[in-house]
Amino acid sequence: MASICHRCALRLQRAAQTETSQLSKRTFSSTTSTRRNLPVFTESTNSELNNVLATLREQHFIPAYLREKERKMIFKPANKQFLQDNPQTTYIGDEEIKLQYIDRLRDILPRKQLVWRAINLIVEGESGDDWQNLPKLLQGLHEGVKKAAAPGQMEKIVRKALHNEKMGIIMQCLQQVEATGMTLKNEQVLKSMVCGLHDMAESSHWSESATGRALRDAKSIALMLESEAHGTGRKLASNDPRTQPEVLGVFLELTAVYAYKFEDAKDTQGLVKAYTSRLLDNLKDRNPLPSEDQLLQKGKQYPLLFAISIWHGLSLAQKILGKDMPARDQASKYIAEYESTLSRLVEQLKAQQPADWTYAEQVVTAWERCIRD
């Protein structure tokens, strides 16, 4: 092969150096970012949780937040050496990220297993910092990888959070629904939240502070149910949460308890009457009166707990409103029916001598703590 002249060789060398220089200097950080911020996890005292969250972030969240061109670069085997020799960066929101090659077959742990492990470590953890990572975890799943936490995972998160008095974290996740994907459209989340409001107040023996806090959260949830993100917006759909006796019953119960105990048994804002009227109207079409069959239900005794709230709310409303009670005859009929049924079912549960902290014992306690004076 004929050798090229020295001048041509220099020209080719300069051209190659220019091309390599332009490629190596290409940084995606120079472009204006329109993407949302990448979740940044709070350092935990639990090293395992830190490792799981870091793995999720590096192997799943960062690639998901990258632009398609950047994603192709980090996953393409031919770019492995290039990225090592010519570091590339990009911005995700306000954070500068170094692009690193990822072998899809060897470097990525299964996301599903990592998510379950992270959730279990957070909800079983004792540190408040652990719980601060929950909204960020949900954000990375919903906003990043476009795979929101499964309904069962959401239900477990809510149930465990309420048990650990982390209502504020759940309210934060619900308020950030577009980022976290946690919505009251999920029936399990809705039931857990509404029942949790009752538990918050009742477990304090209906103290003013706890009942007031539960009532404020109930109002926030009621507002959320008016939105399309958590409900059906302006249009009422079939079985809309805003018409469900179970939901209305807890809202009425909290309102009535607060008015009865801390506002001299007066309906100062008209909310007791408003909730009573709405509950009675919807009990006509759907009366969730529990039965013996539901005593065999595994898990939390939602039918009985919601029925107790309905009876408790109506009975207190009757005392507060007196002659102004809406549909007085109908209301008296429901109060009598619920009291008779619940008394019988609770006695059956008590006969089983349920252990402390069981779901059956929770029903018995809820019934016994109803205000009857």
VENZI-V753374 format. One record per pair of residues at least 4 apart in sequence whose C-alpha atoms are under 7 Angstrom apart, sorted by sequence separation. I is the first residue (numbers start at 1). J is the second residue. D is the distance in Angstrom with one decimal. If there is no record, write none. Layout:
i | j | d
I | J | D
I | J | D
//
This chain:
i | j | d
4 | 8 | 6.4
5 | 9 | 6.2
6 | 10 | 6.3
7 | 11 | 6.3
8 | 12 | 6.2
9 | 13 | 6.1
10 | 14 | 6.1
11 | 15 | 6.2
12 | 16 | 6.1
13 | 17 | 6.1
14 | 18 | 6.0
15 | 19 | 6.2
16 | 20 | 6.1
17 | 21 | 5.9
18 | 22 | 6.1
19 | 23 | 6.2
20 | 24 | 5.9
21 | 25 | 5.9
22 | 26 | 6.1
46 | 50 | 6.5
47 | 51 | 6.2
48 | 52 | 6.2
49 | 53 | 6.1
50 | 54 | 6.0
51 | 55 | 6.1
52 | 56 | 6.2
53 | 57 | 6.1
54 | 58 | 6.1
55 | 59 | 5.8
56 | 60 | 5.3
57 | 61 | 4.6
58 | 62 | 5.6
59 | 63 | 6.8
60 | 64 | 6.2
61 | 65 | 6.2
62 | 66 | 6.4
66 | 70 | 5.9
67 | 71 | 6.1
68 | 72 | 6.1
69 | 73 | 6.4
70 | 74 | 6.5
71 | 75 | 6.3
72 | 76 | 5.9
79 | 83 | 6.0
80 | 84 | 6.5
81 | 85 | 6.2
82 | 86 | 5.7
83 | 87 | 5.3
91 | 95 | 5.4
92 | 96 | 6.5
103 | 107 | 5.1
104 | 108 | 5.9
110 | 114 | 6.5
111 | 115 | 6.0
112 | 116 | 6.3
113 | 117 | 6.2
114 | 118 | 6.1
115 | 119 | 6.1
116 | 120 | 6.1
117 | 121 | 6.1
118 | 122 | 6.1
119 | 123 | 6.1
120 | 124 | 5.9
121 | 125 | 5.7
128 | 132 | 6.6
129 | 133 | 6.9
133 | 137 | 6.1
134 | 138 | 6.3
135 | 139 | 6.0
136 | 140 | 6.2
137 | 141 | 6.5
138 | 142 | 6.1
139 | 143 | 5.4
140 | 144 | 4.7
141 | 145 | 5.2
142 | 146 | 4.7
149 | 153 | 6.0
150 | 154 | 6.2
151 | 155 | 6.2
152 | 156 | 6.2
153 | 157 | 6.1
154 | 158 | 6.3
155 | 159 | 6.1
156 | 160 | 6.0
157 | 161 | 5.9
158 | 162 | 6.1
159 | 163 | 6.2
160 | 164 | 6.2
161 | 165 | 6.1
162 | 166 | 5.5
166 | 170 | 6.9
167 | 171 | 6.2
168 | 172 | 6.2
169 | 173 | 6.3
170 | 174 | 6.2
171 | 175 | 6.0
172 | 176 | 6.2
173 | 177 | 6.2
176 | 180 | 6.0
177 | 181 | 4.8
186 | 190 | 6.2
187 | 191 | 6.1
188 | 192 | 6.1
189 | 193 | 6.0
190 | 194 | 6.1
191 | 195 | 6.0
192 | 196 | 5.8
193 | 197 | 6.4
194 | 198 | 6.8
195 | 199 | 6.3
196 | 200 | 6.0
197 | 201 | 6.7
198 | 202 | 5.9
199 | 203 | 5.6
200 | 204 | 6.8
201 | 205 | 6.8
202 | 206 | 5.1
206 | 210 | 6.8
207 | 211 | 5.9
208 | 212 | 5.8
209 | 213 | 6.1
210 | 214 | 6.1
211 | 215 | 6.0
212 | 216 | 6.2
213 | 217 | 6.3
214 | 218 | 6.0
215 | 219 | 6.3
216 | 220 | 6.4
217 | 221 | 6.2
218 | 222 | 6.1
219 | 223 | 6.3
220 | 224 | 6.3
221 | 225 | 6.2
222 | 226 | 6.8
227 | 231 | 5.5
228 | 232 | 4.9
232 | 236 | 6.3
236 | 240 | 6.1
239 | 243 | 6.7
240 | 244 | 6.5
244 | 248 | 6.2
245 | 249 | 5.6
246 | 250 | 6.6
247 | 251 | 6.4
248 | 252 | 6.0
249 | 253 | 6.0
250 | 254 | 6.2
251 | 255 | 6.2
252 | 256 | 5.9
253 | 257 | 5.9
254 | 258 | 6.2
255 | 259 | 6.2
256 | 260 | 5.9
257 | 261 | 6.0
258 | 262 | 5.5
259 | 263 | 4.6
260 | 264 | 5.9
261 | 265 | 6.4
267 | 271 | 6.8
270 | 274 | 6.3
271 | 275 | 6.0
272 | 276 | 6.0
273 | 277 | 6.1
274 | 278 | 6.3
275 | 279 | 6.0
276 | 280 | 6.1
277 | 281 | 6.2
278 | 282 | 6.3
279 | 283 | 6.1
280 | 284 | 6.7
282 | 286 | 6.3
283 | 287 | 4.8
290 | 294 | 6.7
297 | 301 | 6.8
301 | 305 | 6.2
302 | 306 | 5.9
303 | 307 | 6.1
304 | 308 | 6.1
305 | 309 | 6.5
306 | 310 | 6.3
307 | 311 | 6.3
308 | 312 | 5.9
309 | 313 | 5.9
310 | 314 | 6.2
311 | 315 | 6.0
312 | 316 | 6.2
313 | 317 | 6.0
314 | 318 | 6.1
315 | 319 | 6.6
316 | 320 | 6.2
317 | 321 | 5.8
318 | 322 | 5.5
321 | 325 | 5.1
327 | 331 | 6.0
328 | 332 | 6.1
329 | 333 | 6.3
330 | 334 | 6.4
331 | 335 | 6.2
332 | 336 | 6.2
333 | 337 | 6.2
334 | 338 | 6.0
335 | 339 | 6.0
336 | 340 | 6.1
337 | 341 | 6.2
338 | 342 | 5.8
339 | 343 | 5.9
340 | 344 | 6.4
341 | 345 | 6.3
342 | 346 | 5.9
343 | 347 | 6.2
344 | 348 | 6.5
345 | 349 | 6.4
346 | 350 | 6.1
347 | 351 | 6.2
348 | 352 | 6.8
350 | 354 | 6.7
354 | 358 | 6.7
357 | 361 | 6.3
358 | 362 | 6.3
359 | 363 | 6.6
360 | 364 | 6.5
361 | 365 | 6.1
362 | 366 | 6.1
363 | 367 | 6.3
364 | 368 | 6.2
365 | 369 | 6.1
366 | 370 | 6.6
4 | 9 | 6.4
56 | 61 | 6.3
57 | 62 | 5.8
66 | 71 | 5.8
83 | 88 | 6.6
91 | 96 | 4.4
92 | 97 | 7.0
102 | 107 | 6.1
125 | 130 | 6.4
139 | 144 | 6.9
140 | 145 | 6.6
141 | 146 | 6.0
142 | 147 | 5.2
149 | 154 | 6.3
161 | 166 | 4.8
162 | 167 | 5.5
177 | 182 | 5.3
184 | 189 | 5.9
201 | 206 | 5.0
206 | 211 | 5.7
225 | 230 | 5.2
226 | 231 | 6.0
227 | 232 | 6.6
228 | 233 | 4.5
232 | 237 | 6.6
239 | 244 | 6.4
258 | 263 | 6.8
259 | 264 | 6.7
260 | 265 | 3.7
267 | 272 | 6.0
356 | 361 | 6.1
357 | 362 | 6.7
44 | 50 | 6.2
73 | 79 | 6.4
90 | 96 | 5.6
91 | 97 | 5.9
141 | 147 | 5.3
142 | 148 | 4.2
161 | 167 | 6.3
177 | 183 | 6.1
184 | 190 | 4.9
201 | 207 | 6.8
204 | 210 | 6.5
224 | 230 | 5.8
225 | 231 | 4.8
227 | 233 | 4.7
241 | 247 | 6.6
259 | 265 | 5.2
260 | 266 | 6.7
354 | 360 | 6.0
355 | 361 | 6.5
43 | 50 | 6.6
89 | 96 | 6.6
90 | 97 | 5.3
141 | 148 | 5.1
173 | 180 | 6.0
226 | 233 | 5.2
259 | 266 | 5.9
318 | 325 | 6.0
354 | 361 | 5.4
63 | 71 | 5.9
89 | 97 | 5.4
90 | 98 | 6.6
122 | 130 | 5.3
141 | 149 | 6.7
174 | 182 | 5.5
226 | 234 | 6.8
259 | 267 | 6.2
89 | 98 | 4.4
122 | 131 | 5.8
173 | 182 | 6.2
174 | 183 | 6.0
201 | 210 | 5.1
88 | 98 | 5.9
89 | 99 | 5.5
138 | 148 | 6.8
200 | 210 | 6.4
201 | 211 | 4.5
88 | 99 | 5.5
138 | 149 | 6.7
349 | 360 | 6.4
158 | 170 | 6.6
201 | 214 | 6.2
290 | 303 | 5.9
200 | 214 | 6.4
290 | 304 | 6.1
350 | 364 | 6.9
256 | 272 | 5.8
83 | 100 | 6.4
197 | 214 | 5.2
225 | 242 | 7.0
255 | 272 | 6.1
290 | 307 | 7.0
83 | 101 | 6.9
289 | 307 | 6.4
346 | 364 | 5.9
288 | 307 | 7.0
252 | 272 | 6.3
315 | 335 | 6.4
80 | 101 | 5.3
197 | 218 | 7.0
314 | 335 | 6.6
252 | 275 | 5.4
252 | 276 | 6.6
311 | 335 | 5.8
74 | 99 | 6.4
74 | 100 | 5.7
75 | 101 | 5.9
74 | 101 | 4.3
75 | 102 | 5.4
248 | 275 | 6.8
311 | 338 | 6.0
74 | 102 | 5.8
75 | 103 | 6.4
311 | 339 | 6.8
75 | 104 | 6.8
249 | 279 | 6.7
158 | 189 | 6.6
248 | 279 | 5.8
148 | 181 | 5.9
155 | 188 | 5.5
159 | 192 | 6.1
218 | 251 | 6.5
123 | 157 | 6.7
155 | 189 | 5.3
158 | 192 | 6.5
162 | 196 | 6.2
245 | 279 | 5.8
151 | 186 | 6.8
154 | 189 | 6.5
143 | 179 | 5.5
123 | 160 | 6.0
142 | 179 | 6.4
143 | 180 | 7.0
245 | 282 | 6.3
123 | 161 | 6.8
135 | 173 | 5.6
142 | 180 | 5.7
245 | 283 | 6.3
276 | 314 | 6.8
142 | 181 | 5.6
215 | 254 | 5.8
243 | 282 | 6.2
139 | 179 | 5.0
215 | 255 | 6.7
139 | 180 | 4.3
138 | 180 | 4.7
211 | 254 | 6.7
135 | 180 | 6.3
185 | 230 | 5.3
272 | 317 | 6.4
183 | 229 | 6.9
184 | 230 | 4.9
185 | 231 | 6.0
183 | 230 | 5.3
211 | 258 | 6.6
59 | 108 | 5.8
277 | 326 | 5.8
289 | 338 | 6.8
280 | 331 | 7.0
198 | 250 | 6.5
273 | 325 | 7.0
194 | 247 | 6.5
267 | 320 | 6.8
292 | 345 | 6.7
38 | 92 | 6.1
266 | 320 | 5.9
37 | 92 | 5.9
38 | 93 | 6.6
265 | 320 | 5.3
36 | 92 | 6.9
37 | 93 | 4.2
194 | 250 | 6.9
253 | 309 | 5.8
35 | 92 | 6.1
36 | 93 | 5.2
37 | 94 | 6.4
249 | 306 | 7.0
253 | 310 | 6.9
256 | 313 | 6.0
33 | 91 | 6.4
35 | 93 | 5.5
56 | 114 | 6.8
301 | 359 | 6.3
305 | 363 | 6.1
312 | 370 | 6.3
33 | 92 | 6.6
34 | 93 | 7.0
250 | 309 | 5.4
253 | 312 | 6.1
300 | 359 | 5.4
304 | 363 | 6.9
308 | 367 | 6.4
29 | 89 | 5.7
33 | 93 | 6.1
246 | 306 | 5.3
249 | 309 | 5.5
250 | 310 | 6.7
253 | 313 | 3.8
256 | 316 | 6.0
260 | 320 | 6.7
299 | 359 | 6.8
27 | 88 | 5.5
28 | 89 | 5.8
29 | 90 | 3.9
249 | 310 | 4.3
252 | 313 | 5.3
256 | 317 | 5.9
24 | 86 | 5.0
27 | 89 | 5.5
28 | 90 | 4.3
29 | 91 | 5.0
52 | 114 | 6.4
27 | 90 | 6.4
249 | 313 | 6.3
53 | 118 | 6.7
52 | 118 | 6.3
49 | 118 | 6.3
49 | 121 | 6.2
61 | 140 | 5.8
65 | 144 | 5.5
64 | 144 | 5.2
64 | 145 | 5.2
61 | 144 | 5.9
61 | 145 | 6.4
44 | 129 | 5.9
44 | 130 | 5.9
42 | 129 | 6.6
42 | 132 | 6.9
42 | 133 | 6.1
41 | 133 | 5.7
41 | 136 | 6.7
39 | 136 | 5.3
39 | 140 | 6.3
205 | 369 | 6.9
//
